[in-house]
Amino acid sequence: MVGAVVAPMTLVASLVVAGLLGGGAPDAEAAAAAPCRATARACVRLSTNEAWLLRDGRVVLGPVRVSHGAPGHRTPAGAFRVAFKSRDHVSSIYDLPMPYAVFFNGDIAFHEGDTRAASHGCVHLSPTVARAFYGALQPGDMVQVVH
């Protein structure tokens, strides 16, 4: 996509066009794989380290690999609302960068991080996926986290 103009497109749509996240409409099997309510905009399954972006109950991205809270820093299950977003956030607790942070439960957020390493409770996403979640989620959107 070098030199391509993608400004009018969302990041998720441009990644699909580029072939980086798959393409086409989600099939029934993929949609059934997201274990969250149709009203959720983002879904996380802790037991399998997977997450999805949803729109009207349909998968638009995922499953994608994530990591989450280590013992003593568990990522809580439940339904939450996106509170705010911060593109270049730095943790006030751990003084660590949290690029493309989308906060949904107090100090718990989706953000760019090592998907092979447990976190302090946040949901780590790859750089590309973190940008997609950041672009797709808005304050008030529902995030559901299941075991």
Secondary structure by P-SEA (a helix, b strand, c coil): ccccccccccaaaaaaaacccccccccaaaaaaccccccccbbbbccccccccccccccccccccbbbbccccccccccccccccccccccccccccccbbbbccccccccccccccccccbbbbcaaaaaaaaacccccbbbbbcc
